[in-house]
Amino acid sequence: MASGVNLLALRSHNAALVLDLLRTAGESGISRLELAERTGLTPQAVSKITARLRADGLAEEAGHRASTGGKPRTVLRLVPGAGYAVGLHLDRDELRAVLCDLTGTVVMERRAPLDLGAGSEAVVEGAAREVERLLRAGVEAGTAATGAPAVSGDPEVSGDRAATGDLAASASAADSVLASVPVPVPVPVLGVGVALPGPLDHLHGVLHRVTGFPEWDGFPLRDALARRLGVPVVVDKDTNAAALGLALGGAVEDGYGSFAYLHLGTGLGAGLVIGGNVHRGARTGAGEFGHQVIQLDGPPCGCGNRGCVEALCLAAVARDDVAEAARVLGTGAANLAGLLDIDLVLLGGRTVAAHPESFLRGVGAVLDARARREGSTAGIPVRIASGGARGVAEGAAQLLLAPLFGRAEG
């Protein structure tokens, strides 16, 4: 845990430290004394910060806790509904939008078909409409405040926060909304995080030559969506967003400070977390994992090269040779492990989700073989990433939420 400093210039930094501790404490909360001990701030500084957070509606009292002496300590906790972030995953053929509270919990979700090659104007307008529908549904749920789930069009979401239905039955299913948690009216939105295939410039929100869609090169997606929606927008690669969500969501336990998230869906990419932080590179170029060439003069790839891992993987999937796709993915993962000495490999994406055991077995076998050649007894652990189909969208919401807690890089 980072420690705080008692300087006025770093007041927002210190508030972020306190907020992050409130977030990780959960419903049980944490006392002011514990906050001071964990941050290194003085009790007076913590009292001032928590007073501001309570005044802003971000924190509230959660009862009292017995102390070793004197009166019981007042316990504080985060107010999840004090703010929300929209996470928007723009895939090549599908859009997924989620509304997350301050804890990162998904309270609403939408899915709709998308053609990323339809042109910037059509994609921006379609994405904006889906965000507006998501927020409008949030207002309606908050007004009703019944806590009952709406009829859903997404068969992939289940449990106490969603009902199920048949998305494929009709395009009108895009108008369906998942909700069982009342949302305040109006919805206090921090902004929209957008995740999509790269390459792109995360810092400026500008797309480059998105693989398979070179017409996006130079398009200022962040500014275009921000103008259309009137809220802050952050843009990042889908794999980086997913990796950020995994790093912040507790999906990767202590001891795995560096990991690679490999996403195989309509394309192939990697999100890298090194030393606990998302590694994007100076130009957001890190993680273009799918375009490492492993077969000279191999089949052509949409990026312009030949023999890329992505091209070989997708070709194997197309001919229903999942074992070969897993072997190729494992070869790329082994190259990555040798280059970065990562602790863990996480697999995700719709193709992996369709054959999880095959990919776990195939990728793991290649990494184990590499370890044996190097004299190790076991290869790097390989697991299926948590989050399922909406992992990228949840990570996109964290692009807005993480800075609030001083965790912008994971």
MILUM-256553 format. One record per residue (C-alpha): x, y, z; residue in one letter. Coordinates in pm, whole numbers. Each point is the difference from the previous one (the first is absolute). Layout:
N
c1: X, c2: Y, c3: Z, tivex: a .
...
***
This chain:
410
c1: 0, c2: 0, c3: 0, tivex: m .
c1: 140, c2: 342, c3: -96, tivex: a .
c1: 41, c2: 248, c3: 283, tivex: s .
c1: -131, c2: 356, c3: 14, tivex: g .
c1: 162, c2: 334, c3: 73, tivex: v .
c1: -135, c2: 298, c3: 191, tivex: n .
c1: 31, c2: 264, c3: -269, tivex: l .
c1: -285, c2: 215, c3: -127, tivex: l .
c1: 126, c2: -39, c3: -358, tivex: a .
c1: -56, c2: -375, c3: 24, tivex: l .
c1: -343, c2: 18, c3: 159, tivex: r .
c1: -164, c2: -183, c3: -290, tivex: s .
c1: 266, c2: -269, c3: 18, tivex: h .
c1: -66, c2: -55, c3: 368, tivex: n .
c1: -376, c2: -7, c3: -57, tivex: a .
c1: 54, c2: -267, c3: -265, tivex: a .
c1: 199, c2: -209, c3: 247, tivex: l .
c1: -281, c2: 23, c3: 253, tivex: v .
c1: -267, c2: -76, c3: -260, tivex: l .
c1: 190, c2: -307, c3: -116, tivex: d .
c1: 16, c2: -133, c3: 356, tivex: l .
c1: -373, c2: 63, c3: 40, tivex: l .
c1: -57, c2: -188, c3: -326, tivex: r .
c1: 207, c2: -302, c3: 101, tivex: t .
c1: -153, c2: -8, c3: 350, tivex: a .
c1: -340, c2: -75, c3: -153, tivex: g .
c1: -328, c2: 7, c3: 190, tivex: e .
c1: 168, c2: -59, c3: 338, tivex: s .
c1: 180, c2: 333, c3: -30, tivex: g .
c1: 312, c2: 135, c3: 168, tivex: i .
c1: 64, c2: 240, c3: 289, tivex: s .
c1: 179, c2: 335, c3: -23, tivex: r .
c1: 279, c2: -135, c3: 221, tivex: l .
c1: 55, c2: -291, c3: -236, tivex: e .
c1: 1, c2: 240, c3: -295, tivex: l .
c1: 271, c2: 207, c3: 168, tivex: a .
c1: 207, c2: -308, c3: 76, tivex: e .
c1: -32, c2: -139, c3: -353, tivex: r .
c1: 75, c2: 326, c3: -183, tivex: t .
c1: 256, c2: 155, c3: 234, tivex: g .
c1: -211, c2: 317, c3: 17, tivex: l .
c1: -64, c2: 175, c3: 329, tivex: t .
c1: -338, c2: -61, c3: 169, tivex: p .
c1: -81, c2: 369, c3: -56, tivex: q .
c1: 65, c2: -32, c3: -374, tivex: a .
c1: -214, c2: -314, c3: -20, tivex: v .
c1: -284, c2: 174, c3: 187, tivex: s .
c1: 5, c2: 290, c3: -247, tivex: k .
c1: 9, c2: -231, c3: -301, tivex: i .
c1: -282, c2: -223, c3: 125, tivex: t .
c1: -209, c2: 307, c3: 87, tivex: a .
c1: 33, c2: 120, c3: -360, tivex: r .
c1: -80, c2: -345, c3: -135, tivex: l .
c1: -312, c2: -19, c3: 215, tivex: r .
c1: -105, c2: 350, c3: -107, tivex: a .
c1: 43, c2: -107, c3: -363, tivex: d .
c1: -212, c2: -310, c3: 60, tivex: g .
c1: 289, c2: -238, c3: -72, tivex: l .
c1: 26, c2: -142, c3: 353, tivex: a .
c1: -243, c2: -75, c3: 281, tivex: e .
c1: 2, c2: -134, c3: 352, tivex: e .
c1: -36, c2: -378, c3: 29, tivex: a .
c1: -44, c2: -42, c3: 374, tivex: g .
c1: 254, c2: -33, c3: 278, tivex: h .
c1: 278, c2: -239, c3: 88, tivex: r .
c1: 130, c2: -84, c3: 345, tivex: a .
c1: 334, c2: 156, c3: 92, tivex: s .
c1: 268, c2: -106, c3: 248, tivex: t .
c1: -78, c2: 303, c3: 211, tivex: g .
c1: -235, c2: 296, c3: 2, tivex: g .
c1: -315, c2: 33, c3: -208, tivex: k .
c1: -72, c2: -228, c3: -299, tivex: p .
c1: 150, c2: 106, c3: -330, tivex: r .
c1: -230, c2: 128, c3: -274, tivex: t .
c1: 33, c2: -209, c3: -315, tivex: v .
c1: -26, c2: 155, c3: -347, tivex: l .
c1: -72, c2: -161, c3: -334, tivex: r .
c1: -18, c2: 96, c3: -365, tivex: l .
c1: -340, c2: 89, c3: -149, tivex: v .
c1: -8, c2: -213, c3: -320, tivex: p .
c1: -284, c2: 197, c3: -159, tivex: g .
c1: 170, c2: 338, c3: 41, tivex: a .
c1: 132, c2: -30, c3: -354, tivex: g .
c1: -10, c2: -224, c3: -306, tivex: y .
c1: 218, c2: -66, c3: -301, tivex: a .
c1: -96, c2: -140, c3: -338, tivex: v .
c1: 224, c2: -264, c3: -152, tivex: g .
c1: -34, c2: -37, c3: -376, tivex: l .
c1: 158, c2: -289, c3: -191, tivex: h .
c1: 2, c2: 55, c3: -376, tivex: l .
c1: 88, c2: -330, c3: -166, tivex: d .
c1: 15, c2: -52, c3: -373, tivex: r .
c1: -354, c2: -139, c3: -14, tivex: d .
c1: -159, c2: 73, c3: 338, tivex: e .
c1: -44, c2: 275, c3: 256, tivex: l .
c1: -30, c2: -62, c3: 374, tivex: r .
c1: -70, c2: 278, c3: 252, tivex: a .
c1: -7, c2: -30, c3: 379, tivex: v .
c1: -90, c2: 245, c3: 276, tivex: l .
c1: 221, c2: -49, c3: 308, tivex: c .
c1: -25, c2: 155, c3: 344, tivex: d .
c1: 304, c2: 125, c3: 192, tivex: l .
c1: 90, c2: -353, c3: 111, tivex: t .
c1: 13, c2: -115, c3: -362, tivex: g .
c1: -317, c2: -208, c3: 38, tivex: t .
c1: -204, c2: -24, c3: -320, tivex: v .
c1: -355, c2: 121, c3: 62, tivex: v .
c1: -115, c2: 14, c3: -362, tivex: m .
c1: 114, c2: -140, c3: -331, tivex: e .
c1: -84, c2: 23, c3: -369, tivex: r .
c1: 108, c2: -185, c3: -313, tivex: r .
c1: -56, c2: 90, c3: -363, tivex: a .
c1: 137, c2: -97, c3: -342, tivex: p .
c1: 278, c2: 224, c3: -134, tivex: l .
c1: 186, c2: 35, c3: -328, tivex: d .
c1: 331, c2: 167, c3: 79, tivex: l .
c1: 51, c2: 49, c3: -372, tivex: g .
c1: -322, c2: 199, c3: -48, tivex: a .
c1: 184, c2: 331, c3: 26, tivex: g .
c1: 85, c2: 232, c3: 286, tivex: s .
c1: -323, c2: 200, c3: -9, tivex: e .
c1: -223, c2: -309, c3: 17, tivex: a .
c1: 207, c2: -169, c3: 272, tivex: v .
c1: 21, c2: 310, c3: 220, tivex: v .
c1: -372, c2: 67, c3: -32, tivex: e .
c1: -90, c2: -364, c3: 67, tivex: g .
c1: 228, c2: -18, c3: 303, tivex: a .
c1: -138, c2: 328, c3: 137, tivex: a .
c1: -359, c2: -120, c3: -39, tivex: r .
c1: 76, c2: -319, c3: 194, tivex: e .
c1: 162, c2: 200, c3: 283, tivex: v .
c1: -301, c2: 232, c3: 11, tivex: e .
c1: -238, c2: -296, c3: 12, tivex: r .
c1: 204, c2: -154, c3: 280, tivex: l .
c1: -15, c2: 320, c3: 204, tivex: l .
c1: -368, c2: 56, c3: -79, tivex: r .
c1: -73, c2: -349, c3: 128, tivex: a .
c1: 196, c2: 89, c3: 313, tivex: g .
c1: -222, c2: 301, c3: 55, tivex: v .
c1: -311, c2: -212, c3: -50, tivex: e .
c1: 127, c2: -263, c3: 244, tivex: a .
c1: 83, c2: 270, c3: 253, tivex: g .
c1: -344, c2: 152, c3: -37, tivex: t .
c1: -170, c2: -334, c3: 45, tivex: a .
c1: 242, c2: -93, c3: 284, tivex: a .
c1: -157, c2: -342, c3: 21, tivex: t .
c1: 318, c2: -205, c3: -16, tivex: g .
c1: -172, c2: -243, c3: -238, tivex: a .
c1: 199, c2: -117, c3: -304, tivex: p .
c1: -110, c2: 127, c3: -339, tivex: a .
c1: -63, c2: -251, c3: -278, tivex: v .
c1: 338, c2: -65, c3: -156, tivex: s .
c1: 118, c2: -70, c3: -349, tivex: g .
c1: 343, c2: -129, c3: 103, tivex: d .
c1: 30, c2: -373, c3: 65, tivex: p .
c1: 354, c2: 39, c3: 132, tivex: e .
c1: -92, c2: 190, c3: 316, tivex: v .
c1: -154, c2: -188, c3: 288, tivex: s .
c1: -34, c2: 8, c3: 376, tivex: g .
c1: -168, c2: 249, c3: 227, tivex: d .
c1: 76, c2: 299, c3: -222, tivex: r .
c1: -160, c2: -115, c3: -324, tivex: a .
c1: -275, c2: -198, c3: -162, tivex: a .
c1: 68, c2: -197, c3: -318, tivex: t .
c1: -149, c2: -6, c3: -346, tivex: g .
c1: 89, c2: -66, c3: -364, tivex: d .
c1: 220, c2: 265, c3: -156, tivex: l .
c1: 22, c2: -175, c3: -333, tivex: a .
c1: -375, c2: -9, c3: -49, tivex: a .
c1: -16, c2: 356, c3: -129, tivex: s .
c1: 208, c2: 311, c3: -44, tivex: a .
c1: -253, c2: 170, c3: 225, tivex: s .
c1: 166, c2: -186, c3: 286, tivex: a .
c1: 252, c2: 284, c3: 0, tivex: a .
c1: -267, c2: 206, c3: 172, tivex: d .
c1: -11, c2: -240, c3: 295, tivex: s .
c1: 160, c2: 105, c3: 326, tivex: v .
c1: 132, c2: -189, c3: 300, tivex: l .
c1: -72, c2: 154, c3: 337, tivex: a .
c1: -85, c2: -106, c3: 352, tivex: s .
c1: 176, c2: 273, c3: 195, tivex: v .
c1: -175, c2: 337, c3: 31, tivex: p .
c1: 207, c2: 281, c3: -149, tivex: v .
c1: -25, c2: 364, c3: 118, tivex: p .
c1: -187, c2: 253, c3: -209, tivex: v .
c1: 165, c2: 166, c3: -179, tivex: p .
c1: 282, c2: -251, c3: -46, tivex: v .
c1: 327, c2: 163, c3: 123, tivex: p .
c1: 231, c2: -101, c3: -285, tivex: v .
c1: 377, c2: 43, c3: 20, tivex: l .
c1: 39, c2: -65, c3: -370, tivex: g .
c1: 38, c2: -272, c3: -263, tivex: v .
c1: 294, c2: -235, c3: -40, tivex: g .
c1: 33, c2: -141, c3: -352, tivex: v .
c1: 198, c2: -313, c3: -82, tivex: a .
c1: 57, c2: -127, c3: -354, tivex: l .
c1: 263, c2: -176, c3: -211, tivex: p .
c1: 326, c2: 185, c3: -59, tivex: g .
c1: 232, c2: 140, c3: -89, tivex: p .
c1: -95, c2: 339, c3: 142, tivex: l .
c1: 129, c2: 295, c3: 201, tivex: d .
c1: -138, c2: -32, c3: 353, tivex: h .
c1: 132, c2: 338, c3: 115, tivex: l .
c1: -180, c2: 199, c3: -270, tivex: h .
c1: -287, c2: -239, c3: -75, tivex: g .
c1: 93, c2: -25, c3: -367, tivex: v .
c1: -24, c2: -324, c3: -198, tivex: l .
c1: 273, c2: -128, c3: -230, tivex: h .
c1: -29, c2: -268, c3: -267, tivex: r .
c1: -237, c2: -232, c3: 187, tivex: v .
c1: 76, c2: -348, c3: -132, tivex: t .
c1: -240, c2: -73, c3: -283, tivex: g .
c1: -138, c2: 357, c3: 4, tivex: f .
c1: 274, c2: 236, c3: -123, tivex: p .
c1: -259, c2: 272, c3: -67, tivex: e .
c1: 0, c2: 81, c3: 373, tivex: w .
c1: 359, c2: 126, c3: -15, tivex: d .
c1: 23, c2: 344, c3: 163, tivex: g .
c1: -363, c2: 15, c3: 118, tivex: f .
c1: -42, c2: 189, c3: 334, tivex: p .
c1: -250, c2: -241, c3: 155, tivex: l .
c1: 30, c2: 142, c3: 352, tivex: r .
c1: -82, c2: 355, c3: -104, tivex: d .
c1: -276, c2: -107, c3: -239, tivex: a .
c1: -182, c2: -204, c3: 266, tivex: l .
c1: 55, c2: 265, c3: 268, tivex: a .
c1: -159, c2: 264, c3: -223, tivex: r .
c1: -291, c2: -227, c3: -82, tivex: r .
c1: -69, c2: -111, c3: 360, tivex: l .
c1: 110, c2: 306, c3: 196, tivex: g .
c1: 196, c2: -204, c3: 257, tivex: v .
c1: 370, c2: -85, c3: 42, tivex: p .
c1: 122, c2: -288, c3: -215, tivex: v .
c1: 313, c2: -215, c3: 30, tivex: v .
c1: 113, c2: -235, c3: -279, tivex: v .
c1: 230, c2: -299, c3: 29, tivex: d .
c1: 69, c2: -334, c3: -165, tivex: k .
c1: -238, c2: -279, c3: 93, tivex: d .
c1: 280, c2: -213, c3: 143, tivex: t .
c1: 135, c2: 282, c3: 217, tivex: n .
c1: -346, c2: 70, c3: 138, tivex: a .
c1: -54, c2: -367, c3: 83, tivex: a .
c1: 341, c2: -21, c3: 168, tivex: a .
c1: -76, c2: 310, c3: 206, tivex: l .
c1: -330, c2: -149, c3: 112, tivex: g .
c1: 170, c2: -325, c3: 100, tivex: l .
c1: 274, c2: 181, c3: 191, tivex: a .
c1: -248, c2: 215, c3: 194, tivex: l .
c1: -281, c2: -249, c3: 46, tivex: g .
c1: 186, c2: -245, c3: 219, tivex: g .
c1: -2, c2: -265, c3: -273, tivex: a .
c1: 378, c2: -39, c3: 27, tivex: v .
c1: 115, c2: -89, c3: 348, tivex: e .
c1: 313, c2: 128, c3: 170, tivex: d .
c1: 318, c2: -159, c3: -127, tivex: g .
c1: -83, c2: 61, c3: -366, tivex: y .
c1: 120, c2: 358, c3: -40, tivex: g .
c1: 66, c2: -49, c3: -371, tivex: s .
c1: -240, c2: -177, c3: -234, tivex: f .
c1: -111, c2: -10, c3: -362, tivex: a .
c1: -365, c2: -4, c3: -99, tivex: y .
c1: -36, c2: -161, c3: -346, tivex: l .
c1: -327, c2: 78, c3: -176, tivex: h .
c1: -106, c2: -219, c3: -291, tivex: l .
c1: -328, c2: 98, c3: -161, tivex: g .
c1: -43, c2: 166, c3: -336, tivex: t .
c1: 370, c2: 85, c3: 31, tivex: g .
c1: 288, c2: -72, c3: 237, tivex: l .
c1: 177, c2: 237, c3: 237, tivex: g .
c1: 157, c2: 23, c3: 343, tivex: a .
c1: -37, c2: 221, c3: 304, tivex: g .
c1: 317, c2: 14, c3: 210, tivex: l .
c1: 20, c2: 72, c3: 373, tivex: v .
c1: 361, c2: 43, c3: 111, tivex: i .
c1: 78, c2: 62, c3: 366, tivex: g .
c1: -369, c2: 54, c3: 71, tivex: g .
c1: -46, c2: 268, c3: -268, tivex: n .
c1: -148, c2: -19, c3: -349, tivex: v .
c1: 284, c2: 33, c3: -249, tivex: h .
c1: -112, c2: 191, c3: -308, tivex: r .
c1: 333, c2: 127, c3: -128, tivex: g .
c1: 81, c2: 357, c3: -98, tivex: a .
c1: -233, c2: -13, c3: -302, tivex: r .
c1: -255, c2: -260, c3: 124, tivex: t .
c1: 182, c2: -247, c3: -223, tivex: g .
c1: 62, c2: -268, c3: 263, tivex: a .
c1: -214, c2: -311, c3: -18, tivex: g .
c1: -29, c2: -32, c3: -379, tivex: e .
c1: 55, c2: -365, c3: 77, tivex: f .
c1: -197, c2: -137, c3: -293, tivex: g .
c1: 235, c2: 152, c3: -255, tivex: h .
c1: 322, c2: -172, c3: 97, tivex: q .
c1: 113, c2: -202, c3: -300, tivex: v .
c1: 62, c2: -366, c3: 83, tivex: i .
c1: -16, c2: -145, c3: -353, tivex: q .
c1: 201, c2: 173, c3: -269, tivex: l .
c1: -191, c2: 9, c3: -329, tivex: d .
c1: -308, c2: -125, c3: 187, tivex: g .
c1: -361, c2: 97, c3: -81, tivex: p .
c1: -70, c2: 371, c3: -43, tivex: p .
c1: -129, c2: 197, c3: 299, tivex: c .
c1: -232, c2: 301, c3: 5, tivex: g .
c1: 289, c2: 208, c3: 136, tivex: c .
c1: 196, c2: -43, c3: -325, tivex: g .
c1: 252, c2: -254, c3: 127, tivex: n .
c1: 6, c2: -374, c3: -61, tivex: r .
c1: 7, c2: -281, c3: 253, tivex: g .
c1: -124, c2: 199, c3: 299, tivex: c .
c1: -125, c2: -186, c3: 307, tivex: v .
c1: -344, c2: 154, c3: -54, tivex: e .
c1: -25, c2: -116, c3: -360, tivex: a .
c1: 110, c2: -353, c3: 87, tivex: l .
c1: -234, c2: -21, c3: 302, tivex: c .
c1: -304, c2: 128, c3: -184, tivex: l .
c1: 70, c2: -228, c3: -297, tivex: a .
c1: 14, c2: -301, c3: 231, tivex: a .
c1: -324, c2: 106, c3: 170, tivex: v .
c1: -168, c2: 47, c3: -340, tivex: a .
c1: 75, c2: -361, c3: -94, tivex: r .
c1: -114, c2: -115, c3: 346, tivex: d .
c1: 349, c2: -110, c3: 105, tivex: d .
c1: -14, c2: 130, c3: 357, tivex: v .
c1: 300, c2: -207, c3: 109, tivex: a .
c1: 218, c2: 167, c3: -265, tivex: e .
c1: -133, c2: 345, c3: 95, tivex: a .
c1: 91, c2: -69, c3: 362, tivex: a .
c1: 347, c2: -121, c3: -99, tivex: r .
c1: 63, c2: 315, c3: -204, tivex: v .
c1: -129, c2: 219, c3: 283, tivex: l .
c1: 227, c2: -187, c3: 240, tivex: g .
c1: 300, c2: 62, c3: -226, tivex: t .
c1: -69, c2: 372, c3: 8, tivex: g .
c1: -50, c2: -12, c3: 376, tivex: a .
c1: 332, c2: -180, c3: 43, tivex: a .
c1: 174, c2: 273, c3: -200, tivex: n .
c1: -161, c2: 260, c3: 225, tivex: l .
c1: 101, c2: -187, c3: 314, tivex: a .
c1: 357, c2: -23, c3: -118, tivex: g .
c1: 10, c2: 371, c3: -77, tivex: l .
c1: -169, c2: 139, c3: 312, tivex: l .
c1: 32, c2: -276, c3: 263, tivex: d .
c1: -366, c2: 38, c3: 99, tivex: i .
c1: -155, c2: -189, c3: 292, tivex: d .
c1: -335, c2: -100, c3: -148, tivex: l .
c1: -187, c2: -34, c3: -330, tivex: v .
c1: -375, c2: 73, c3: -8, tivex: l .
c1: -211, c2: -98, c3: -300, tivex: l .
c1: -320, c2: 172, c3: -113, tivex: g .
c1: -214, c2: 93, c3: -296, tivex: g .
c1: -297, c2: -169, c3: -163, tivex: r .
c1: 206, c2: -266, c3: -181, tivex: t .
c1: 169, c2: -106, c3: 322, tivex: v .
c1: -336, c2: 8, c3: 180, tivex: a .
c1: -139, c2: -247, c3: -255, tivex: a .
c1: 282, c2: -252, c3: 66, tivex: h .
c1: 153, c2: 87, c3: 339, tivex: p .
c1: 139, c2: -343, c3: 88, tivex: e .
c1: 159, c2: -47, c3: -342, tivex: s .
c1: 180, c2: 332, c3: 21, tivex: f .
c1: 108, c2: -53, c3: 360, tivex: l .
c1: 142, c2: -340, c3: -92, tivex: r .
c1: 163, c2: 109, c3: -327, tivex: g .
c1: 158, c2: 324, c3: 122, tivex: v .
c1: 107, c2: -164, c3: 326, tivex: g .
c1: 170, c2: -285, c3: -185, tivex: a .
c1: 215, c2: 239, c3: -204, tivex: v .
c1: 100, c2: 200, c3: 308, tivex: l .
c1: 79, c2: -318, c3: 194, tivex: d .
c1: 219, c2: -126, c3: -285, tivex: a .
c1: 189, c2: 330, c3: -1, tivex: r .
c1: 51, c2: -23, c3: 376, tivex: a .
c1: 142, c2: -353, c3: -29, tivex: r .
c1: 247, c2: 109, c3: -267, tivex: r .
c1: 121, c2: 267, c3: 240, tivex: e .
c1: 31, c2: -244, c3: 289, tivex: g .
c1: -310, c2: 111, c3: 194, tivex: s .
c1: -246, c2: -245, c3: 150, tivex: t .
c1: -317, c2: 187, c3: -106, tivex: a .
c1: -99, c2: 262, c3: -249, tivex: g .
c1: -168, c2: 332, c3: 63, tivex: i .
c1: -357, c2: -46, c3: 131, tivex: p .
c1: -274, c2: 39, c3: -261, tivex: v .
c1: -358, c2: 87, c3: 99, tivex: r .
c1: -325, c2: 119, c3: -152, tivex: i .
c1: -52, c2: 367, c3: 83, tivex: a .
c1: -300, c2: 92, c3: 211, tivex: s .
c1: -263, c2: 236, c3: -135, tivex: g .
c1: -112, c2: -213, c3: -291, tivex: g .
c1: -145, c2: 173, c3: -304, tivex: a .
c1: -33, c2: 337, c3: 173, tivex: r .
c1: 354, c2: 10, c3: 143, tivex: g .
c1: 117, c2: 258, c3: -255, tivex: v .
c1: -303, c2: 225, c3: 58, tivex: a .
c1: 51, c2: -17, c3: 378, tivex: e .
c1: 364, c2: 89, c3: -48, tivex: g .
c1: -105, c2: 293, c3: -220, tivex: a .
c1: -208, c2: 136, c3: 289, tivex: a .
c1: 311, c2: -23, c3: 219, tivex: q .
c1: 170, c2: 249, c3: -233, tivex: l .
c1: -226, c2: 257, c3: 171, tivex: l .
c1: -22, c2: -155, c3: 346, tivex: l .
c1: 365, c2: -87, c3: 61, tivex: a .
c1: 132, c2: 361, c3: 4, tivex: p .
c1: -257, c2: 86, c3: 267, tivex: l .
c1: 177, c2: -249, c3: 226, tivex: f .
c1: 353, c2: 90, c3: -107, tivex: g .
c1: 27, c2: -323, c3: -200, tivex: r .
c1: 11, c2: 129, c3: -358, tivex: a .
c1: 272, c2: -246, c3: -100, tivex: e .
c1: -133, c2: -294, c3: 196, tivex: g .
***
